[in-house]
Amino acid sequence: MNTLVEDEELKRLRAMADGSRPFESSGLWERLASLDLKEIMRLPARARLAVGYYTAAKRRAGQLREVA
């Protein structure tokens, strides 16, 4: 079993997803998040996790805009 170690980019994306850091749009993650689920599942584990964090952060930012 391989262990995934969070680098600075994953930590930044996780912080945006949990709301402790403001959302910042990123072209790379935006492009990867727009892929079909089948294509996302073919990505390496780190990229899949990053796409999940980015998607959660984007959704959270959108919800906060709706409330405000």
Kinemage of the C-alpha trace (Angstrom):
@kinemage 1
@onewidth
@group {chain A} dominant
@subgroup {mainchain}
@vectorlist {calphas} color= white
{ca met a 1} P 0.000 0.000 0.000
{ca asn a 2} L 1.321 3.432 -0.937
{ca thr a 3} L 0.985 6.435 1.320
{ca leu a 4} L 0.101 9.804 -0.130
{ca val a 5} L 1.987 12.662 1.505
{ca glu a 6} L 0.337 16.072 1.285
{ca asp a 7} L 2.554 18.655 -0.327
{ca glu a 8} L 2.038 22.410 -0.080
{ca glu a 9} L -0.375 22.490 -3.033
{ca leu a 10} L -2.631 19.827 -1.488
{ca lys a 11} L -2.523 21.614 1.873
{ca arg a 12} L -3.533 24.870 0.165
{ca leu a 13} L -6.409 23.184 -1.672
{ca arg a 14} L -7.571 21.443 1.520
{ca ala a 15} L -7.522 24.764 3.389
{ca met a 16} L -9.688 26.318 0.676
{ca ala a 17} L -12.050 23.327 0.832
{ca asp a 18} L -12.506 23.577 4.604
{ca gly a 19} L -12.925 27.349 4.460
{ca ser a 20} L -9.823 28.358 6.389
{ca arg a 21} L -8.439 30.032 3.262
{ca pro a 22} L -10.334 32.036 0.609
{ca phe a 23} L -11.038 30.314 -2.686
{ca glu a 24} L -8.633 31.101 -5.538
{ca ser a 25} L -9.453 29.925 -9.036
{ca ser a 26} L -6.789 27.850 -10.781
{ca gly a 27} L -6.706 27.092 -14.490
{ca leu a 28} L -5.118 23.659 -14.075
{ca trp a 29} L -7.518 22.407 -11.401
{ca glu a 30} L -10.489 24.002 -13.173
{ca arg a 31} L -9.595 22.098 -16.343
{ca leu a 32} L -9.073 18.807 -14.519
{ca ala a 33} L -12.299 19.218 -12.519
{ca ser a 34} L -14.237 19.629 -15.764
{ca leu a 35} L -13.200 16.170 -16.995
{ca asp a 36} L -15.667 13.279 -17.029
{ca leu a 37} L -15.641 11.095 -13.926
{ca lys a 38} L -14.097 8.212 -15.908
{ca glu a 39} L -11.201 10.445 -16.924
{ca ile a 40} L -10.760 11.750 -13.376
{ca met a 41} L -10.573 8.182 -12.055
{ca arg a 42} L -7.640 7.508 -14.417
{ca leu a 43} L -5.601 10.315 -12.871
{ca pro a 44} L -2.946 9.555 -10.246
{ca ala a 45} L -4.146 9.523 -6.624
{ca arg a 46} L -2.629 12.930 -5.819
{ca ala a 47} L -4.412 14.577 -8.751
{ca arg a 48} L -7.746 12.920 -7.877
{ca leu a 49} L -7.460 14.181 -4.308
{ca ala a 50} L -6.549 17.673 -5.513
{ca val a 51} L -9.518 17.723 -7.908
{ca gly a 52} L -11.790 16.716 -5.024
{ca tyr a 53} L -10.423 19.461 -2.776
{ca tyr a 54} L -10.713 22.029 -5.574
{ca thr a 55} L -14.290 21.011 -6.382
{ca ala a 56} L -15.274 21.176 -2.713
{ca ala a 57} L -13.633 24.593 -2.331
{ca lys a 58} L -15.390 25.930 -5.425
{ca arg a 59} L -18.761 24.608 -4.244
{ca arg a 60} L -18.207 26.119 -0.777
{ca ala a 61} L -17.324 29.511 -2.264
{ca gly a 62} L -20.450 29.410 -4.439
{ca gln a 63} L -22.646 28.607 -1.447
{ca leu a 64} L -21.142 31.454 0.555
{ca arg a 65} L -21.887 33.870 -2.307
{ca glu a 66} L -25.517 32.704 -2.387
{ca val a 67} L -25.935 33.324 1.340
{ca ala a 68} L -24.298 36.750 1.280
